[in-house]
Amino acid sequence: MKISKREVVMLTALFLLILAGAYYLFYYMPKTEEIDKLQENISSKTTDIENASITLLRRQSLAIKKDAIEEEFNGVAKYLHEDFSDADILRRIERIITPYTGTMNIEFAKRDEEKTKKAGLTSLRTVQVRLNTSYDNLQEILKAFAEEDAANRIVDFTCNSYSNEFFNREMNVNISVDFLIR
């Protein structure tokens, strides 16, 4: 049997097509699936690494903020009193305000237990004070709160003035003060 040159070329082409199909079917496709699985694994690991990096950066940022806050409030510890009751706060406020006015009303804000739990050892006790006084006396009261040996801050302040029957200008003052206690 004699094979022509044309048939040899066609058989060679057919053999190469069968060989390419077998390569594709038995080698390339399984490797492609393996490559896809490896690519998914790489993507998963990359995501894990990125999340870990973000967490690490957040921790570093929080550590820096913590250090800054500790440095800022380093000197506050001497102003934090243990066993600092409402009566102690009341006596301190009366000692500050009494020399400058005869009329005052002191009211303790309702305690927020959730904030106290979040604060840990330290918590706030808010006191609302209403009084009548002159402008100069008000300046002295504010200075006395600033110089008080207990950690406090004025968080709300309102005032309005009026003239009484003797033409003295008086002021109605509302002050909310937070006392920091241990």
Backbone as CSV, one residue per row, in Angstrom:
resi,resn,N_x,N_y,N_z,CA_x,CA_y,CA_z,C_x,C_y,C_z
1,MET,0.829,-1.144,0.000,0.000,0.000,0.000,0.889,1.228,0.000
2,LYS,0.562,2.004,-0.885,1.377,3.175,-1.091,0.633,4.384,-0.550
3,ILE,1.325,5.204,0.286,0.708,6.404,0.875,1.293,7.600,0.138
4,SER,0.396,8.432,-0.289,0.843,9.617,-1.016,1.351,10.671,-0.039
5,LYS,2.004,11.623,-0.633,2.577,12.693,0.161,1.466,13.495,0.849
6,ARG,0.376,13.690,0.197,-0.752,14.433,0.739,-1.326,13.694,1.943
7,GLU,-1.465,12.402,1.885,-2.011,11.611,2.988,-1.055,11.623,4.181
8,VAL,0.271,11.621,3.900,1.250,11.696,4.990,1.090,13.005,5.728
9,VAL,0.910,14.098,5.031,0.744,15.421,5.645,-0.539,15.442,6.459
10,MET,-1.628,14.875,5.919,-2.905,14.857,6.628,-2.826,13.958,7.870
11,LEU,-2.169,12.799,7.751,-2.015,11.917,8.907,-1.135,12.568,9.983
12,THR,-0.109,13.256,9.536,0.745,13.965,10.492,-0.052,15.056,11.207
13,ALA,-0.865,15.806,10.455,-1.705,16.856,11.046,-2.702,16.248,12.017
14,LEU,-3.319,15.094,11.602,-4.278,14.414,12.481,-3.584,13.919,13.758
15,PHE,-2.393,13.348,13.616,-1.638,12.874,14.770,-1.308,14.027,15.710
16,LEU,-0.895,15.188,15.150,-0.584,16.363,15.968,-1.836,16.894,16.669
17,LEU,-2.999,16.857,15.994,-4.256,17.281,16.616,-4.634,16.352,17.766
18,ILE,-4.480,15.031,17.540,-4.788,14.063,18.603,-3.826,14.253,19.776
19,LEU,-2.566,14.476,19.462,-1.574,14.703,20.504,-1.890,15.986,21.286
20,ALA,-2.261,17.065,20.597,-2.615,18.328,21.256,-3.860,18.151,22.111
21,GLY,-4.869,17.422,21.588,-6.085,17.163,22.371,-5.795,16.366,23.631
22,ALA,-4.937,15.341,23.490,-4.587,14.526,24.653,-3.820,15.374,25.680
23,TYR,-2.898,16.193,25.185,-2.152,17.077,26.091,-3.107,18.006,26.840
24,TYR,-4.024,18.619,26.096,-4.986,19.535,26.690,-5.859,18.805,27.705
25,LEU,-6.358,17.630,27.338,-7.299,16.898,28.175,-6.646,16.271,29.408
26,PHE,-5.466,15.691,29.233,-4.877,14.934,30.335,-3.808,15.690,31.131
27,TYR,-3.287,16.781,30.594,-2.233,17.493,31.304,-2.640,18.931,31.630
28,TYR,-3.065,19.686,30.617,-3.337,21.110,30.806,-4.545,21.351,31.711
29,MET,-5.665,20.655,31.487,-6.878,20.854,32.282,-6.652,20.524,33.760
30,PRO,-6.056,19.387,34.106,-5.823,19.132,35.532,-4.893,20.168,36.173
31,LYS,-3.898,20.609,35.439,-2.979,21.613,35.976,-3.689,22.954,36.133
32,THR,-4.609,23.271,35.237,-5.367,24.513,35.331,-6.229,24.514,36.590
33,GLU,-6.878,23.385,36.861,-7.679,23.280,38.078,-6.797,23.421,39.316
34,GLU,-5.633,22.818,39.283,-4.702,22.925,40.401,-4.222,24.364,40.557
35,ILE,-3.966,25.020,39.428,-3.544,26.425,39.457,-4.648,27.292,40.047
36,ASP,-5.911,27.032,39.664,-7.038,27.799,40.206,-7.158,27.621,41.720
37,LYS,-7.000,26.378,42.193,-7.050,26.117,43.631,-5.914,26.847,44.350
38,LEU,-4.715,26.788,43.771,-3.583,27.487,44.371,-3.801,29.001,44.374
39,GLN,-4.400,29.507,43.298,-4.676,30.950,43.219,-5.686,31.368,44.295
40,GLU,-6.714,30.553,44.524,-7.682,30.835,45.582,-7.007,30.799,46.947
41,ASN,-6.115,29.824,47.142,-5.383,29.727,48.397,-4.497,30.952,48.602
42,ILE,-3.846,31.394,47.533,-2.998,32.598,47.604,-3.858,33.814,47.945
43,SER,-5.018,33.930,47.298,-5.909,35.057,47.573,-6.376,35.044,49.025
44,SER,-6.715,33.877,49.519,-7.158,33.741,50.911,-6.041,34.133,51.873
45,LYS,-4.837,33.637,51.612,-3.699,33.964,52.476,-3.371,35.448,52.401
46,THR,-3.461,36.042,51.218,-3.207,37.471,51.057,-4.211,38.286,51.865
47,THR,-5.485,37.888,51.811,-6.526,38.569,52.592,-6.246,38.441,54.084
48,ASP,-5.847,37.253,54.523,-5.518,37.049,55.935,-4.348,37.936,56.354
49,ILE,-3.335,38.027,55.503,-2.169,38.859,55.802,-2.565,40.334,55.881
50,GLU,-3.396,40.780,54.941,-3.845,42.176,54.953,-4.657,42.478,56.212
51,ASN,-5.561,41.561,56.594,-6.349,41.760,57.814,-5.457,41.791,59.053
52,ALA,-4.469,40.902,59.082,-3.535,40.889,60.213,-2.723,42.183,60.253
53,SER,-2.326,42.690,59.088,-1.576,43.950,59.025,-2.426,45.111,59.524
54,ILE,-3.694,45.140,59.123,-4.599,46.195,59.574,-4.776,46.127,61.089
55,THR,-4.963,44.918,61.611,-5.111,44.745,63.053,-3.854,45.198,63.784
56,LEU,-2.702,44.842,63.264,-1.436,45.248,63.863,-1.291,46.765,63.853
57,LEU,-1.632,47.409,62.739,-1.552,48.865,62.660,-2.514,49.524,63.649
58,ARG,-3.711,48.956,63.786,-4.676,49.502,64.751,-4.139,49.366,66.171
59,ARG,-3.553,48.211,66.487,-2.988,48.019,67.828,-1.859,49.006,68.091
60,GLN,-1.004,49.206,67.085,0.088,50.159,67.250,-0.461,51.571,67.448
61,SER,-1.487,51.907,66.675,-2.112,53.225,66.804,-2.727,53.399,68.188
62,LEU,-3.412,52.366,68.680,-4.003,52.443,70.015,-2.930,52.548,71.095
63,ALA,-1.828,51.840,70.914,-0.736,51.921,71.885,-0.161,53.333,71.924
64,ILE,-0.016,53.945,70.754,0.492,55.314,70.695,-0.494,56.269,71.352
65,LYS,-1.798,56.092,71.067,-2.809,56.945,71.695,-2.821,56.752,73.204
66,LYS,-2.693,55.509,73.645,-2.669,55.214,75.086,-1.493,55.914,75.745
67,ASP,-0.320,55.825,75.120,0.858,56.484,75.671,0.661,58.000,75.738
68,ALA,0.051,58.570,74.692,-0.201,60.008,74.675,-1.172,60.409,75.775
69,ILE,-2.223,59.613,75.968,-3.199,59.917,77.015,-2.562,59.775,78.393
70,GLU,-1.774,58.712,78.591,-1.094,58.543,79.877,-0.156,59.710,80.154
71,GLU,0.540,60.176,79.132,1.442,61.313,79.311,0.653,62.577,79.621
72,GLU,-0.469,62.758,78.917,-1.284,63.959,79.117,-1.870,64.008,80.527
73,PHE,-2.317,62.850,81.024,-2.968,62.812,82.325,-2.057,62.244,83.411
74,ASN,-0.765,62.320,83.197,0.191,61.769,84.149,0.064,62.427,85.520
75,GLY,-0.154,63.719,85.550,-0.223,64.436,86.817,-1.588,64.421,87.475
76,VAL,-2.563,63.762,86.883,-3.927,63.775,87.417,-4.079,62.847,88.619
77,ALA,-3.242,61.832,88.741,-3.408,60.825,89.791,-3.460,61.444,91.184
78,LYS,-2.697,62.509,91.422,-2.713,63.116,92.750,-4.039,63.812,93.039
79,TYR,-4.836,64.085,92.007,-6.127,64.731,92.205,-7.279,63.740,92.319
80,LEU,-7.007,62.467,92.079,-8.044,61.459,92.181,-8.112,60.955,93.618
81,HIS,-9.262,61.091,94.201,-9.422,60.709,95.596,-10.172,59.390,95.688
82,GLU,-9.685,58.509,96.539,-10.427,57.292,96.825,-11.426,57.612,97.918
83,ASP,-12.476,56.822,98.000,-13.526,57.049,98.998,-14.041,58.480,98.925
84,PHE,-14.309,58.941,97.754,-14.772,60.298,97.477,-16.280,60.230,97.344
85,SER,-17.010,60.482,98.433,-18.461,60.307,98.432,-19.169,61.572,97.959
86,ASP,-20.476,61.447,97.804,-21.287,62.603,97.410,-21.208,63.704,98.460
87,ALA,-21.127,63.321,99.737,-21.019,64.320,100.806,-19.717,65.106,100.689
88,ASP,-18.612,64.414,100.320,-17.338,65.114,100.130,-17.439,66.116,98.987
89,ILE,-18.073,65.690,97.913,-18.252,66.598,96.768,-19.096,67.795,97.182
90,LEU,-20.167,67.551,97.914,-21.044,68.629,98.377,-20.279,69.621,99.250
91,ARG,-19.460,69.122,100.176,-18.670,70.014,101.043,-17.679,70.838,100.218
92,ARG,-17.062,70.217,99.229,-16.102,70.946,98.386,-16.797,72.063,97.604
93,ILE,-17.947,71.741,97.032,-18.674,72.757,96.253,-19.140,73.884,97.159
94,GLU,-19.654,73.556,98.332,-20.087,74.597,99.276,-18.913,75.470,99.697
95,ARG,-17.743,74.864,99.931,-16.566,75.631,100.317,-16.156,76.606,99.197
96,ILE,-16.340,76.181,97.949,-15.975,77.039,96.818,-16.989,78.165,96.642
97,ILE,-18.278,77.854,96.726,-19.324,78.805,96.336,-19.791,79.700,97.478
98,THR,-19.856,79.205,98.710,-20.447,79.948,99.823,-19.862,81.346,100.024
99,PRO,-18.559,81.573,99.890,-18.061,82.946,100.092,-18.575,83.953,99.058
100,TYR,-19.117,83.468,97.954,-19.472,84.376,96.867,-20.972,84.500,96.621
101,THR,-21.787,83.741,97.319,-23.236,83.836,97.133,-23.940,83.261,98.357
102,GLY,-25.152,83.715,98.567,-25.960,83.180,99.656,-27.030,82.245,99.144
103,THR,-27.263,82.225,97.826,-28.318,81.421,97.235,-27.715,80.415,96.272
104,MET,-27.918,79.147,96.569,-27.437,78.124,95.639,-28.276,76.875,95.778
105,ASN,-28.297,76.099,94.717,-29.001,74.821,94.682,-28.054,73.820,94.043
106,ILE,-27.786,72.725,94.732,-26.860,71.708,94.229,-27.645,70.423,94.015
107,GLU,-27.444,69.828,92.852,-28.183,68.614,92.493,-27.229,67.626,91.826
108,PHE,-27.237,66.395,92.297,-26.389,65.365,91.700,-27.136,64.719,90.541
109,ALA,-26.446,64.543,89.424,-27.054,63.879,88.267,-27.181,62.395,88.552
110,LYS,-28.132,61.772,87.897,-28.347,60.329,88.066,-27.107,59.587,87.592
111,ARG,-26.673,58.604,88.382,-25.485,57.823,88.017,-25.796,56.925,86.822
112,ASP,-24.847,56.860,85.908,-24.962,55.975,84.757,-24.027,54.793,85.000
113,GLU,-24.607,53.683,85.445,-23.803,52.507,85.811,-23.019,51.947,84.625
114,GLU,-23.583,52.059,83.428,-22.897,51.521,82.249,-21.602,52.283,81.991
115,LYS,-21.636,53.609,82.120,-20.423,54.403,81.926,-19.403,54.094,83.012
116,THR,-19.887,53.870,84.234,-18.978,53.552,85.333,-18.262,52.236,85.067
117,LYS,-18.982,51.224,84.555,-18.359,49.943,84.246,-17.315,50.098,83.151
118,LYS,-17.629,50.901,82.123,-16.686,51.103,81.025,-15.442,51.835,81.505
119,ALA,-15.615,52.726,82.489,-14.495,53.533,82.952,-13.537,52.736,83.825
120,GLY,-13.945,51.582,84.319,-13.069,50.774,85.151,-12.957,51.355,86.543
121,LEU,-11.725,51.633,86.980,-11.514,52.153,88.326,-11.939,53.607,88.456
122,THR,-11.945,54.327,87.386,-12.234,55.749,87.433,-13.612,56.010,86.852
123,SER,-14.354,56.907,87.489,-15.670,57.264,86.963,-15.935,58.735,87.216
124,LEU,-17.000,59.201,86.634,-17.382,60.600,86.765,-18.601,60.716,87.658
125,ARG,-18.654,61.794,88.408,-19.850,62.113,89.180,-20.223,63.530,88.787
126,THR,-21.378,63.692,88.140,-21.799,64.992,87.644,-22.666,65.689,88.678
127,VAL,-22.358,66.969,88.893,-23.090,67.795,89.847,-23.573,69.040,89.110
128,GLN,-24.851,69.372,89.315,-25.420,70.573,88.698,-25.653,71.601,89.795
129,VAL,-25.119,72.791,89.598,-25.197,73.850,90.602,-25.910,75.044,89.989
130,ARG,-26.911,75.561,90.710,-27.602,76.786,90.316,-27.388,77.811,91.421
131,LEU,-26.991,79.019,91.036,-26.726,80.037,92.039,-26.965,81.421,91.475
132,ASN,-27.052,82.387,92.388,-27.164,83.802,92.030,-25.926,84.502,92.563
133,THR,-25.278,85.274,91.718,-24.053,85.954,92.133,-23.755,87.098,91.177
134,SER,-22.724,87.882,91.486,-22.294,88.960,90.592,-21.249,88.431,89.618
135,TYR,-20.937,89.241,88.633,-19.960,88.836,87.626,-18.583,88.606,88.256
136,ASP,-18.147,89.531,89.120,-16.832,89.387,89.754,-16.771,88.139,90.623
137,ASN,-17.837,87.881,91.378,-17.862,86.683,92.205,-17.861,85.416,91.350
138,LEU,-18.538,85.471,90.199,-18.544,84.322,89.293,-17.133,84.017,88.813
139,GLN,-16.359,85.041,88.524,-14.965,84.830,88.109,-14.172,84.126,89.213
140,GLU,-14.394,84.528,90.440,-13.702,83.895,91.573,-14.136,82.433,91.739
141,ILE,-15.427,82.157,91.537,-15.933,80.786,91.648,-15.273,79.896,90.595
142,LEU,-15.206,80.378,89.360,-14.588,79.599,88.281,-13.103,79.365,88.564
143,LYS,-12.427,80.378,89.088,-11.013,80.218,89.426,-10.855,79.190,90.553
144,ALA,-11.765,79.193,91.518,-11.693,78.242,92.629,-11.903,76.813,92.138
145,PHE,-12.806,76.605,91.169,-12.971,75.262,90.602,-11.693,74.818,89.898
146,ALA,-11.035,75.751,89.203,-9.803,75.399,88.496,-8.679,75.056,89.457
147,GLU,-8.662,75.692,90.632,-7.588,75.471,91.600,-7.919,74.371,92.606
148,GLU,-9.107,73.787,92.535,-9.546,72.734,93.453,-8.596,71.552,93.387
149,ASP,-8.332,70.910,94.523,-7.404,69.786,94.553,-8.053,68.462,94.185
150,ALA,-9.296,68.480,93.760,-9.965,67.286,93.232,-10.143,67.484,91.737
151,ALA,-9.912,66.430,90.962,-10.019,66.532,89.502,-11.470,66.820,89.132
152,ASN,-11.692,67.942,88.468,-13.042,68.315,88.033,-12.952,69.091,86.735
153,ARG,-14.077,69.144,86.055,-14.149,69.957,84.833,-15.567,70.482,84.706
154,ILE,-15.669,71.705,84.252,-16.983,72.307,84.020,-17.403,71.899,82.618
155,VAL,-18.524,71.159,82.527,-18.944,70.625,81.233,-20.099,71.407,80.627
156,ASP,-20.818,72.164,81.447,-21.930,72.952,80.927,-22.026,74.211,81.770
157,PHE,-22.254,75.338,81.104,-22.250,76.604,81.819,-23.233,77.539,81.126
158,THR,-24.213,78.027,81.863,-25.145,79.028,81.325,-25.354,80.095,82.387
159,CYS,-25.581,81.322,81.929,-25.874,82.401,82.874,-26.704,83.467,82.176
160,ASN,-27.488,84.177,82.980,-28.220,85.359,82.506,-28.256,86.354,83.646
161,SER,-28.367,87.610,83.316,-28.302,88.635,84.357,-29.660,89.304,84.522
162,TYR,-29.852,89.906,85.691,-31.064,90.652,85.989,-30.708,91.714,87.022
163,SER,-31.582,92.669,87.196,-31.389,93.701,88.225,-32.387,93.456,89.336
164,ASN,-31.903,93.455,90.580,-32.828,93.241,91.687,-33.389,94.586,92.144
165,GLU,-34.159,94.591,93.209,-34.871,95.804,93.644,-33.927,96.904,94.108
166,PHE,-32.693,96.603,94.434,-31.735,97.619,94.855,-30.806,98.031,93.716
167,PHE,-31.157,97.667,92.499,-30.409,98.003,91.286,-29.025,97.357,91.238
168,ASN,-28.859,96.313,91.954,-27.611,95.550,91.847,-27.780,94.521,90.741
169,ARG,-26.790,94.447,89.893,-26.862,93.462,88.814,-26.438,92.108,89.361
170,GLU,-27.320,91.156,89.248,-27.060,89.791,89.685,-27.133,88.879,88.463
171,MET,-26.578,87.701,88.611,-26.600,86.730,87.516,-27.175,85.420,88.027
172,ASN,-28.047,84.817,87.215,-28.473,83.439,87.448,-27.476,82.555,86.708
173,VAL,-26.836,81.642,87.419,-25.785,80.825,86.820,-26.136,79.354,87.010
174,ASN,-26.011,78.579,85.946,-26.162,77.123,85.999,-24.839,76.528,85.548
175,ILE,-24.253,75.700,86.391,-22.967,75.069,86.097,-23.121,73.568,86.299
176,SER,-22.642,72.775,85.326,-22.554,71.321,85.495,-21.072,70.977,85.610
177,VAL,-20.722,70.297,86.701,-19.323,69.973,86.971,-19.193,68.464,87.073
178,ASP,-18.206,67.907,86.380,-17.871,66.478,86.503,-16.707,66.357,87.474
179,PHE,-16.881,65.509,88.481,-15.787,65.187,89.395,-15.271,63.800,89.026
180,LEU,-13.990,63.699,88.815,-13.358,62.433,88.478,-12.989,61.742,89.777
181,ILE,-13.511,60.537,89.978,-13.273,59.830,91.228,-12.790,58.419,90.937
182,ARG,-12.104,57.840,91.884,-11.591,56.471,91.750,-12.511,55.496,92.420
